[in-house]
Structures are given as structure tokens and as C-alpha cells.
Amino acid sequence: MSTRSQSATNFSEEVQRHSVHTLVFRSLKRTHDMFLSCQGMLPPIDEEAEKIKKLVKARDCYGLVFDKVERNKINMKKSQPNHPKSDSLDIYKDNHLPLAITDNPEKVNKNTETSMVLSSPSTQNIAAANRLINHIMPKPKWHPPWKLYRVISGHLGWVRCVTVEPGNEWFATGAADRVIKIWDLATGKLKLSLTGHVSTVRGLQVSPRHPYLFSCGEDRQVKCWDLEHNKVVRHYHGHLSAVYSLALHPTIDVLLTAGRDSTARVWDMRTKANVHTLTGHTNTVASVVAHEFEPQVLTGSHDCTIRLWDLAAGKTRATLTNHKKSVRSLVLHPKVYMFASASPDNIKQWTCPDGKFVQNLTGHNAIVNCMAVNSDGVLMSGANNGSMYAWDWRTGYNFQRMQAPVQPGSMDSEAGVFAMAFDNSGTRLITAEADKTIKLYREDDTASLIKKKIHPKDKALEHFDDFYGSVFGKRWKSLRLALLSPHKYIAVINNFGDSEKVSQELEWLGAMNIRKVVEANLQKAKELTGENNIQELDKKIKKLLLSDENKSDTKKENVEYVEKASLHESLLEAEHDESRLIDPEANSNIGGLYQFIPATELHGKSEWIPESQHYQYYEENSDFPINILNEESPLNIPSQLQVFTFDRGDFSPFPHPRSGASKVSDYYLMDGGSILPVFALDLKLGDRVLDMCSAPGGKALATLQTLLPESLVCNDIQESRIKKIHNVMSEYISDYQSWGSRLMFTQINARHINEPDVYNKILVDVPCTNDRHSLENNENNMFKPTRAKERLQLPEIQADILKTALMNISVGGTVVYSTCSLSPIQNDGVVKMALKKIWEETNHQIVVKDLTKQFEPLKSLYSFGKGLKFGQMVMPFLPLNYGPLYLCKLVRVK
């Protein structure tokens, strides 16, 4: 035993101990030797994974193309018999393309329906619409381009500063040759040279109230020149280094200077006293400007900051640190309460008085030495490489880039622009440059002759921005985007063709029948109402079961129950829209319309007719009762009227209508809102219908598709419009001319129709500004200059037509008034005006029917406006881009 232990001890002593470094190295070496033979061998490629990767990329990049190809295949198969009925998902099921990476590639085809959500047409279209929203920018104002028209030479050194005399007759320049020169602005001839500085002249200003010229330079001197005697009358001593900039206060006799000593100094112009020394900057102060309002002094420095100063206290009121590089120039807008600063990183715009940042003007990638802005909103910037950029102040759009040509004999490196200024008219720009010249620019006269023509649709957009912006506030941006985006249509199936086949084809494309959607929503609402009634009945039973014996014990519970019951009653009362109830005894006058008056101070719009002028047609001192009743009957779409649309967010277009065996078109495409007046008529069998302003005939055709009216009269004022109605009828009804009294056409001014008690349903789709058409087409546009008077008279014409309809409708009959405008004047305003005339001139009693509850089932398909008094408004909304359309239902009760 001792021998074994001894041998074990000897064995352990023979083991050599190594350092950690050696052991790690040996481990690495063994690992390297183990895998040496496998270094050049990559793992095998998973073909299924690569296939899924390629298909997903293809679906992402070319998904819309796949959709169109598959739809074309379906269209080709439509003529085949026994075509299987399927929804829009079948298009993708036939592809056998995975639309998402799954855990098991073999299950891709099984999960296609689930993964369809990721790239359905509606999802792709919504994503495209979101990208469109993100890239929307305000439209810049058109400015004519600027061109060089005069070069003045005379200085012997770099021209460093320029200023224009308040009378706009001459301008002065200062240069590195230590001379101040005064030039005639009209001819460019030298008028006077002033000498006195012993170094470069860096700043000039002419007093608007005194015959004085102020100058500063790198010789640390600030001088006041008397222009009547052409000599220096005052010196302002105090700066410790070169003075780079000066400014005059616009209202008080104060001079401001700034320079390399990192200070800005405030001088009393008359006594030469240094009132304030504005300290705080840590580097050269390159620019100083003075303002009539707060902040009265602004400075920009090479320490990358801008300081706004309290002139009375001589202290900083705000420090702006947004710039990352030296601020070399500041400029105040002559009209807008804003200023701009220039730096090599960006040009930035700010608001006064607190210096709130507005926007960056990016693109001038150089050291920007100077800026100038005129009253038209043209901002010019000049840089050390001779480049000059012209910007639209409001939008920050760079509409022109120029390169200043150097004087012959100069090097290209001498193309720097050191200073610039507009003359007092804002039509001429003067620049001081490194090639020792002064250059004058002006707007291109030839460009003003070929200036972009302002089309009627451009004028319409400008008008809507002004008026609707004040009416709808923040909502106008969304409405504006929808109006300018592609229109969404509905398809009204033609019952005089192969309606069943066409309906089936549209269902294959993924379209929905509006009547079925309404019926489903009504059934759902009915079920919810039944559940609520059962709950209410349970509560009443529990209340009756309370015995007299336990009333004392359950007193607290009774109190709580009573409180809940009273709360429920209050909620029932709250369901009524009080905003639509007008007390007949209250003062209900037209003055309420005046809340929509927009701003009328419009500059430079000589042919502009503001919407506010429409109010001259309404008298303010008149009271009359208005009866508004809720439409209790549910929405009933006639069974024969088949209207198809695509789902919310699905922008798929309907194929162009085709002619079948009966040689009439399959369906009629119209705006989704235009079908609502036909719904609101609530047509019954045997109705006598009048369409007072029928062209182009879409609503009249939809009325005939119900197969209910005993007679329909289509009326319009012009022969050309009557022809449009005939064209529509001939395209969709082959034998319409043989219908006799069932379908008649008249050409009468709608205001002069006099057929009382003949019709029990009248559709009044009056002429209006037609907002969407006005933004899309120049033809027949209400905003043409030649139609300005007609547009001004629209509310009066609309009110007269509606009054005529109310006078001709039979007792118990319905009038539906509609427009394609967002204007509250043409909508609720006209309804109120017509009711006022009826109340004053006749004994007819008219009731306004509130369709809010009746249109509840349509809320999934339409975006309805809020806040209207009498009617309903279909608001343009990107996922449901119908309208605008306003309608109001009126019933004659006696």
C-alpha cells in the first residue's frame, strides 16, 4: 500500500506545469487543426428558404403588377361557363406565392389566406397614400427668374458692403480700397467718392431721417458723413478691433455697431455716447440688425449663436444655438414678423419676438456671406464661391440658382459675393463682389411675359385654401389632400342589360353591393337594440319585485338604482342632436351665416371675388320658424337598384363599362356621394319625379334603375345639357324614346317652372362651384374669369330654384336639395334662404327631415360631416374618397 502511494506521488511530481498563456495557445492550435479541413466548405444552400426569400421580394416590389396580371386572367375566363364564384382572395390563392415567411415552407400554401393581410390591394394602396401624405409640401408662389443686367467697376479692391438710399435714387458701396463710392441707381454712373478710412470699409447705412451716411471699417472707426457737405461730422470711438457691421434703428436716433471684439455697441447718434455695450458673444459678431419691434436688436456671431437683445436693458432676452457653424448674416423680412440667419450649415428662418424656429432652407452648400429679402417673399443668398440662390420665403423652395460671372482678367477664385441689397422697390438686386465689381440684377422681363398661366383650377385651389381654411380649420389639410387625390367611384348596375352577370363579375373583382352592406348593418343594429331592451326589461322586473318588507333594508340599494335610472334617462335625452333643433319662437335669422365670413384682405388679386361677397344676398333682420324632424323610417334601398363599391381603403378602379348582347353599357360610374340624393327620395311605386337640373343625367338614370317611378321628367336650361342627358339615356336604355310619358325631357329655366301639385318627388341638384371638378379640370370651370359674375350669383340662383321646387311639390311630397360643394353658403345657407322666401311668400308648411339616423348604416362606407343644421355632407376622406356632396331632405306637410 505504501509502495502504490509512493509511486502515485512520484507520478504527480513529474507533471510539468505550464502558464495559462501556453495552455490557451495549445487549445487554439488543437481547435485549428480540428477544423482546418472544413474552412473552405460552406453549409449547403436551403433551396426552399431561397425560394421564399425571392418570392417575398418579388411580392414587395411587383405586387401591384401581379394583381393586374391576375385580374386580366380572370377577365379572360369570364366568358367561360360555370365560372366558380370566389372573392378577391382567390386571385392570390391561384398564385401559390407565399406572402410571408412561415415556420414551415411546406405550409406556405395553406397559410396563404392568413398571410394575405400583409399585401392585400387595400393595404398596399393605403401604404401608398401614406407615402403620398408624407411627401406633400406647400405649393410655392411663382416668382420670375432674375438675370444680370449691369456690371459696374470702379473700386480697386474687394467690394465689402452696399446700401441703398431711402429715396431709391442712388446707392453707396465700400471696398478694400478704403473708398466709399456713391452711384446713380438708374444709370450706374459714379456720383461721388468719399475717402477717410485707413482700412477696408465693412459697413454702410443711410439714415432715413437725416442727411447722414454712416460707415465702419477694419480700422476700428465708425464715421458719420454729412452728405450735404460731403465730410465727416462725427466719430464714434470705443471698439477695440475691426468693426464688421452696423445698423440704424428705424424709429429712434440710435446707431448699432458690431465687430471682432465680440461685442455690439449702442450709440447715441447725436451725442456719440456709448449707451450700451452688448456683451455675451465669445467670438466675432459678424452681423447686427435693428428692428422697430421686439427684439429691437439681433446679432449673429462666429460663435455659432444668435442673440436677441432687450435694447432698453442692454441684456440678452434669448440666445439661439441651433446653428453648428458661424452665423455671418441676418436679415429681417420687410412685412412678415420674421427673420432669417445664414451659416455654412443652413439658412434658418425664425419668428419674432422669441426666436422660434420655423424651417431650414437647405442646399446652399457654401459659406453664405450675405442675404437680402424683398416684400414679394424672394430671399436671395450669396456665398464665397460666387453662387447665388433665390428662395421662396414662405415654403423655402429654391426656385433659382445663379453663378456670378467674374470680371475679365480676374481669377475664378475671386467670384465671392460679400454683400447684397434690394432697392426700395424690391425689383433690383445689388451685389458687392470679390472681383472688385458691383453687379445689378432684375427680374427677367421676358419671363414675365411667358409667366406660368394661372389656370382656373389653380385659382380655385387658391380660393378654397383661403375660404375653406377658415371654415374647416385644421381639417382642411385632410380635405384638400383628398380633393387633389384620385377620385373614387361607384357602379350603378344597368337593369336594362345583363344585370345578373355584371353583378357577379363585379363581386369577383371584390366589389360590394351597398344594399347588402346596409341590410347587414341594420340587422346588427336591430340585434343590439333587442339586447338593450331585454336589459331594460330585467331592470324593471327587479324593481317591481322589491317588497315593502325589505324596502328599509335595501334603502341604500334603491338609492343607487334610482341614480342609475336617472343617469340612463339623461343619456336617452342626450341622444337627441340639440344642435339641429331650432326653436320657432327664437330669433332665427340669416345673421348666423356671418360666422363663415373669410378674410377679405387679399393682396394682388384684382380678379378675385371673395366668398364673403355672397352675403349681400341675405337680409339680416328677419325671423321665421324652421321645423326639423328626425327621419324615423330606416334607410330603404330599392331591391332593383344595385350599387357596387370597393371597401374602405381599396382604390381599385372599375373596368371600363362594356356593351353586352342588348347593346347597352353594363353599369354607370358616378361619384359615391351622388347616389345618396336618390336614396333620400325614398322612391315608391307610382311616384311622379322631376329632376330640375338633370344634366349630365346620372341621378336620373339611377332613378330609372329602381323601376318604381310612374313618370320622370328631366329638365335643364341649355340645349347642350339636354343632349348630354339624351346621350346617357341612349347608352343605357336602347328604346328610351318609345317610353312616352314615363320619360320626358324639358328645356326650361328651373326658376320659372310652374306646375304645382304635379310631382310628389323633386330632385334639385343645383349648379354650384363643383369643388372637385373645379380642382381637376379647366373646361367648364366656375372659376374662369369670364364666369366670375355667374359664380357670385350662385347662392341667389340656388335659393330661387329650391324655392320653385318647394312651391311646385304636392302635399306630402319630398324635395331633395343637393350640391357638390363644401361651401356652407351654398348648402345650409341656401336652404335657410329658400325657407325664408317660402315662409314670406306662401302658406306652405315645410319640414326639414334630419337624415342622421337614417344614414347610420352608411357610416362604414361614407365620411359624413358634423355641425350642419339642416342637411348631410359627404366629406372627402382619403380612404373613402367620395364627394363632396351636400343633401337636404324637405317635405311639404300642408
MOFENSUL-V883818 format. One record per residue. N is the residue number from 1. OMEGA is omega in whole degrees, 0 to 359 (* if undefined). Layout:
# MOFENSUL-V883818
N_OMEGA + N_OMEGA
This chain:
# MOFENSUL-V883818
1_179 + 2_180 + 3_179 + 4_180 + 5_180 + 6_180 + 7_177 + 8_180 + 9_179 + 10_181 + 11_181 + 12_180 + 13_181 + 14_181 + 15_181 + 16_179 + 17_180 + 18_178 + 19_178 + 20_181 + 21_181 + 22_180 + 23_178 + 24_180 + 25_180 + 26_179 + 27_178 + 28_181 + 29_179 + 30_178 + 31_180 + 32_180 + 33_181 + 34_186 + 35_184 + 36_183 + 37_184 + 38_187 + 39_182 + 40_183 + 41_177 + 42_178 + 43_182 + 44_181 + 45_177 + 46_185 + 47_180 + 48_179 + 49_179 + 50_179 + 51_179 + 52_180 + 53_181 + 54_182 + 55_178 + 56_177 + 57_179 + 58_179 + 59_181 + 60_185 + 61_189 + 62_182 + 63_181 + 64_178 + 65_176 + 66_182 + 67_182 + 68_179 + 69_181 + 70_178 + 71_177 + 72_177 + 73_180 + 74_179 + 75_180 + 76_181 + 77_186 + 78_183 + 79_181 + 80_180 + 81_177 + 82_178 + 83_182 + 84_178 + 85_180 + 86_177 + 87_185 + 88_180 + 89_182 + 90_179 + 91_183 + 92_178 + 93_180 + 94_181 + 95_189 + 96_180 + 97_177 + 98_180 + 99_176 + 100_179 + 101_180 + 102_180 + 103_182 + 104_182 + 105_182 + 106_182 + 107_185 + 108_183 + 109_179 + 110_184 + 111_183 + 112_183 + 113_180 + 114_183 + 115_179 + 116_183 + 117_186 + 118_185 + 119_175 + 120_181 + 121_181 + 122_180 + 123_180 + 124_181 + 125_178 + 126_178 + 127_178 + 128_179 + 129_178 + 130_177 + 131_177 + 132_180 + 133_184 + 134_183 + 135_179 + 136_175 + 137_180 + 138_182 + 139_180 + 140_176 + 141_180 + 142_176 + 143_176 + 144_179 + 145_180 + 146_179 + 147_178 + 148_179 + 149_179 + 150_174 + 151_182 + 152_176 + 153_182 + 154_177 + 155_180 + 156_179 + 157_178 + 158_178 + 159_191 + 160_183 + 161_180 + 162_176 + 163_183 + 164_179 + 165_184 + 166_179 + 167_177 + 168_179 + 169_180 + 170_176 + 171_183 + 172_178 + 173_175 + 174_188 + 175_179 + 176_175 + 177_175 + 178_183 + 179_172 + 180_182 + 181_179 + 182_187 + 183_174 + 184_185 + 185_183 + 186_186 + 187_182 + 188_181 + 189_179 + 190_180 + 191_187 + 192_173 + 193_181 + 194_179 + 195_181 + 196_176 + 197_181 + 198_176 + 199_185 + 200_175 + 201_187 + 202_181 + 203_179 + 204_174 + 205_177 + 206_180 + 207_178 + 208_183 + 209_182 + 210_178 + 211_185 + 212_171 + 213_180 + 214_181 + 215_176 + 216_184 + 217_180 + 218_176 + 219_179 + 220_183 + 221_172 + 222_188 + 223_173 + 224_182 + 225_173 + 226_185 + 227_176 + 228_180 + 229_177 + 230_178 + 231_180 + 232_180 + 233_180 + 234_172 + 235_179 + 236_186 + 237_177 + 238_180 + 239_183 + 240_179 + 241_184 + 242_178 + 243_188 + 244_186 + 245_173 + 246_181 + 247_177 + 248_175 + 249_186 + 250_186 + 251_181 + 252_185 + 253_181 + 254_178 + 255_179 + 256_179 + 257_180 + 258_183 + 259_187 + 260_178 + 261_175 + 262_179 + 263_168 + 264_184 + 265_179 + 266_184 + 267_167 + 268_187 + 269_186 + 270_185 + 271_181 + 272_181 + 273_176 + 274_186 + 275_180 + 276_167 + 277_186 + 278_182 + 279_180 + 280_176 + 281_181 + 282_178 + 283_183 + 284_174 + 285_188 + 286_185 + 287_174 + 288_177 + 289_181 + 290_186 + 291_179 + 292_182 + 293_180 + 294_354 + 295_185 + 296_179 + 297_176 + 298_179 + 299_175 + 300_190 + 301_175 + 302_174 + 303_174 + 304_181 + 305_172 + 306_180 + 307_174 + 308_191 + 309_169 + 310_187 + 311_182 + 312_183 + 313_182 + 314_183 + 315_178 + 316_175 + 317_176 + 318_176 + 319_182 + 320_187 + 321_185 + 322_182 + 323_178 + 324_180 + 325_186 + 326_176 + 327_187 + 328_184 + 329_172 + 330_177 + 331_178 + 332_175 + 333_184 + 334_183 + 335_183 + 336_182 + 337_183 + 338_173 + 339_180 + 340_178 + 341_184 + 342_179 + 343_178 + 344_181 + 345_184 + 346_162 + 347_184 + 348_177 + 349_184 + 350_174 + 351_174 + 352_6 + 353_188 + 354_179 + 355_178 + 356_183 + 357_181 + 358_183 + 359_174 + 360_171 + 361_187 + 362_176 + 363_179 + 364_188 + 365_179 + 366_176 + 367_183 + 368_183 + 369_190 + 370_177 + 371_174 + 372_181 + 373_178 + 374_186 + 375_178 + 376_179 + 377_176 + 378_177 + 379_178 + 380_177 + 381_180 + 382_187 + 383_185 + 384_177 + 385_178 + 386_180 + 387_178 + 388_180 + 389_176 + 390_185 + 391_168 + 392_188 + 393_188 + 394_186 + 395_184 + 396_181 + 397_179 + 398_187 + 399_178 + 400_174 + 401_182 + 402_173 + 403_183 + 404_178 + 405_181 + 406_179 + 407_178 + 408_183 + 409_179 + 410_176 + 411_179 + 412_180 + 413_178 + 414_182 + 415_182 + 416_175 + 417_185 + 418_183 + 419_177 + 420_178 + 421_170 + 422_170 + 423_188 + 424_175 + 425_181 + 426_183 + 427_179 + 428_180 + 429_180 + 430_179 + 431_176 + 432_193 + 433_186 + 434_178 + 435_175 + 436_180 + 437_170 + 438_182 + 439_179 + 440_180 + 441_174 + 442_178 + 443_182 + 444_182 + 445_180 + 446_179 + 447_179 + 448_177 + 449_179 + 450_180 + 451_180 + 452_181 + 453_177 + 454_182 + 455_178 + 456_180 + 457_175 + 458_179 + 459_178 + 460_180 + 461_179 + 462_179 + 463_180 + 464_178 + 465_182 + 466_187 + 467_182 + 468_176 + 469_179 + 470_181 + 471_187 + 472_177 + 473_184 + 474_181 + 475_185 + 476_180 + 477_179 + 478_178 + 479_181 + 480_179 + 481_180 + 482_180 + 483_182 + 484_180 + 485_181 + 486_185 + 487_176 + 488_186 + 489_169 + 490_181 + 491_176 + 492_184 + 493_179 + 494_180 + 495_179 + 496_173 + 497_180 + 498_189 + 499_182 + 500_180 + 501_181 + 502_179 + 503_180 + 504_179 + 505_179 + 506_176 + 507_176 + 508_179 + 509_180 + 510_179 + 511_182 + 512_174 + 513_185 + 514_181 + 515_178 + 516_177 + 517_180 + 518_180 + 519_179 + 520_179 + 521_178 + 522_179 + 523_179 + 524_179 + 525_179 + 526_179 + 527_178 + 528_178 + 529_178 + 530_178 + 531_179 + 532_179 + 533_178 + 534_179 + 535_179 + 536_179 + 537_178 + 538_180 + 539_181 + 540_179 + 541_178 + 542_181 + 543_180 + 544_182 + 545_179 + 546_182 + 547_179 + 548_185 + 549_184 + 550_177 + 551_180 + 552_182 + 553_184 + 554_182 + 555_182 + 556_180 + 557_178 + 558_180 + 559_179 + 560_180 + 561_179 + 562_179 + 563_178 + 564_180 + 565_180 + 566_177 + 567_179 + 568_178 + 569_180 + 570_177 + 571_177 + 572_178 + 573_182 + 574_181 + 575_178 + 576_180 + 577_184 + 578_181 + 579_181 + 580_182 + 581_182 + 582_180 + 583_180 + 584_181 + 585_180 + 586_179 + 587_180 + 588_183 + 589_184 + 590_181 + 591_179 + 592_180 + 593_186 + 594_177 + 595_181 + 596_182 + 597_179 + 598_175 + 599_183 + 600_180 + 601_183 + 602_185 + 603_172 + 604_180 + 605_187 + 606_181 + 607_185 + 608_174 + 609_183 + 610_180 + 611_184 + 612_180 + 613_178 + 614_186 + 615_180 + 616_181 + 617_185 + 618_176 + 619_187 + 620_188 + 621_179 + 622_179 + 623_176 + 624_182 + 625_175 + 626_181 + 627_179 + 628_180 + 629_176 + 630_174 + 631_186 + 632_183 + 633_179 + 634_179 + 635_183 + 636_177 + 637_182 + 638_185 + 639_181 + 640_181 + 641_181 + 642_183 + 643_183 + 644_176 + 645_175 + 646_187 + 647_178 + 648_179 + 649_179 + 650_184 + 651_181 + 652_179 + 653_172 + 654_174 + 655_179 + 656_181 + 657_180 + 658_176 + 659_180 + 660_181 + 661_180 + 662_177 + 663_172 + 664_183 + 665_187 + 666_183 + 667_182 + 668_180 + 669_180 + 670_177 + 671_183 + 672_180 + 673_186 + 674_180 + 675_185 + 676_176 + 677_178 + 678_175 + 679_185 + 680_178 + 681_180 + 682_186 + 683_177 + 684_179 + 685_178 + 686_179 + 687_174 + 688_192 + 689_173 + 690_173 + 691_192 + 692_179 + 693_199 + 694_186 + 695_6 + 696_172 + 697_182 + 698_181 + 699_177 + 700_178 + 701_178 + 702_177 + 703_179 + 704_181 + 705_177 + 706_181 + 707_184 + 708_187 + 709_172 + 710_179 + 711_176 + 712_177 + 713_178 + 714_184 + 715_169 + 716_191 + 717_186 + 718_180 + 719_180 + 720_179 + 721_175 + 722_178 + 723_178 + 724_178 + 725_178 + 726_180 + 727_179 + 728_181 + 729_181 + 730_180 + 731_186 + 732_179 + 733_188 + 734_186 + 735_186 + 736_182 + 737_180 + 738_184 + 739_178 + 740_185 + 741_179 + 742_180 + 743_182 + 744_181 + 745_178 + 746_179 + 747_183 + 748_171 + 749_186 + 750_180 + 751_185 + 752_178 + 753_181 + 754_178 + 755_185 + 756_174 + 757_178 + 758_187 + 759_175 + 760_173 + 761_180 + 762_177 + 763_184 + 764_177 + 765_193 + 766_171 + 767_184 + 768_179 + 769_177 + 770_194 + 771_183 + 772_178 + 773_181 + 774_179 + 775_185 + 776_188 + 777_175 + 778_180 + 779_178 + 780_184 + 781_183 + 782_182 + 783_171 + 784_179 + 785_181 + 786_181 + 787_182 + 788_180 + 789_179 + 790_180 + 791_179 + 792_183 + 793_185 + 794_183 + 795_179 + 796_179 + 797_181 + 798_180 + 799_179 + 800_179 + 801_179 + 802_178 + 803_178 + 804_179 + 805_181 + 806_178 + 807_183 + 808_184 + 809_179 + 810_180 + 811_184 + 812_182 + 813_185 + 814_172 + 815_176 + 816_180 + 817_181 + 818_173 + 819_175 + 820_185 + 821_174 + 822_187 + 823_177 + 824_179 + 825_181 + 826_184 + 827_179 + 828_181 + 829_180 + 830_178 + 831_181 + 832_179 + 833_179 + 834_178 + 835_178 + 836_179 + 837_178 + 838_181 + 839_182 + 840_191 + 841_184 + 842_174 + 843_180 + 844_175 + 845_185 + 846_178 + 847_174 + 848_180 + 849_177 + 850_185 + 851_184 + 852_181 + 853_183 + 854_182 + 855_179 + 856_181 + 857_182 + 858_186 + 859_177 + 860_183 + 861_184 + 862_173 + 863_183 + 864_179 + 865_180 + 866_174 + 867_178 + 868_183 + 869_190 + 870_189 + 871_178 + 872_181 + 873_171 + 874_184 + 875_174 + 876_182 + 877_193 + 878_179 + 879_179 + 880_193 + 881_173 + 882_172 + 883_7 + 884_174 + 885_176 + 886_174 + 887_179 + 888_182 + 889_180 + 890_182 + 891_175 + 892_183 + 893_175 + 894_*
